[in-house]
């Protein structure tokens, strides 16, 4: 018996009355015409100096009904049948029959290939394909995945910072665009515990968001459900994995939030909410209201500030200009709450602070990066 998915689903209330329902167009997966992906070059040597290195060109998937479509590109090692596929790009909300093109970012692709176990500097054979799904009002419709033909190439990845498993935090702050999201990372690499600091931007007062397990809505769509606490600033809430889950709206008092997501229990824990990360020290006279405010970088979610130190001295990091939460110590080890002043010589420096691993914050001081462009 063929599996039929009605694009319009009408259910009479508790089936208390009998009525005739006129069905709309239907989607039959067996009749769908998959996208055809054009071949790319036989080999690529990746370089961090190149922002994007190729475009995937393909025909749209024909679902047999007029619907919006979502496409996700995946890569895996050749011969793996995409069992360990890594997402490398998305294209949402497309309609019509015109050919499509998806630009693939070098860093995303390089990180995905390294995450599959490839060694940097060594050529590796990979396969790529595109998976299409029908787009609903706020997410893809489950059970409508249609895969394109796979294409093959050989890539040589470059060395880059370690790539950790991650989940996507998507919401109002990024226009519900997976290509613009921030992340929670599994630093333990257990793909169970994910942590990170999210900047919800200046519009945080009306913030709503969800979590997804990939750059699409197919592999985890975690939002609020009937059992989710609605308490503002709740220390912990339990999420619901379903396309019909609601937006998470508990956290709208602060601009920045440190979260810990436990995947097996779908528990989202809120470690801390705050509006400012600042540097206080001899340079500022340790005075309230004089902190050097740091900015979060979208590329790796670290905070940074370019600072001119006219004389040697010491400094610390703190939140919201208060000493309730502050870190000190040395830059070659995790910082500690209430730790000693961090020593620095006179000079111009870019100072980085990584709060994503909330229990193990780290700092970097770089004279070379001072004044350099920020992604």
Phi, psi and omega in degrees: 000131183286143177278122182244131177246113177285130176284341173239122183244118180242126180236125177287146186299110175057016179056032183285334180234150178268138179207164177264124182253125177273117184278146175274192178301150182239151177253124176248111183306328182290340182261356182292144178255112185293160172295150174250119185266127180288149177296155173244186181299157182291333181206154178219140170251111187284150180214137182290350178279352181250118185292316177219145191237345170199166175244139173271121180250132185203160175279152178290150174286135178261108180272357180083356176223157180279103182219158170282148185235148175242135180238136174233130178265140181231153173233149173208164176295144181303138178084003182267357180056027178061027179292332181242030188306145177240131179289138181232358179177157179222157176214114189246151169074021182282149175222169177087183187244013181283147177303150185244157179218134180236118179282131181256121180286139183298313183297318179297316181293315180299315179297321179296317181294318176296323179295339177276359177105004178290153179259135181294143182084356181244127178298144179216140179275131181227163174234149182229141169213168180242134179247126180257147175220155174285134178270128170272200182294321183228358181199173177286156180273123182300143176083011181248016181295133175226122185265143175280179170292147174279149173236153186243151173201171176242130182234149174244104183284157177256163179290137178207170179305147183304136180261121181259153172303149185211160168239153185266138174252105187243139183183198181302323186297335181242018180067023181056037181250116183298335180284352182243012186282164164257175192224160164249135189247146175265083181294334176282352181056029178265356183051034180233315182250123182235132183225158177171166176251127184249129175265109180274003173077186185287342179266028187296341183295336179243033187284138169221145182203170174218172174245145173226153182275356182206181180278041179199188182253013187268332189244060184107117179226083193260115178218199182277151178222190184295336181259006181277130178300139176259007182296129176299139178059031180302134178299333182205140174225155177256127184266173182233131181262096182192148177299339179267006179294153182269168176292146176278120185235015183288338193242091183220018179271330185236164178279319184249141175224138170263121182242156172227113181256127177255112191292318185295325181260358183053041180260127175252114179259138177258112180284315187196141171243141183200165182247350185204139169248125185228160174253123177237140181181198179303325181299325182260003184070016182055026187272144174295141179082001183247007183301146171277115187281133179263154181245140177276131176274135180290331187297318181224007175066015171280157173266150180213160171204139172270123188230136175258117179257106181290342180212158176298151180183206180221159178206169174217168174256145175209164181257137173054030176068018181239159181266004179302318177234110181214154183229143176213186180128224179234155185278354179262016180204161175305139178284164181233147176300125179071017183291177182295161175300144177272123183278145179209146177271162177301143180151180178255128187221150161262127182249127179250144174227124180254111180253006183298316173273086194306324182277352181223062181293145180227157180228153175226137176245122184229119173285326183294326184277350184306125177079359182287152177301150180244131178290000000 
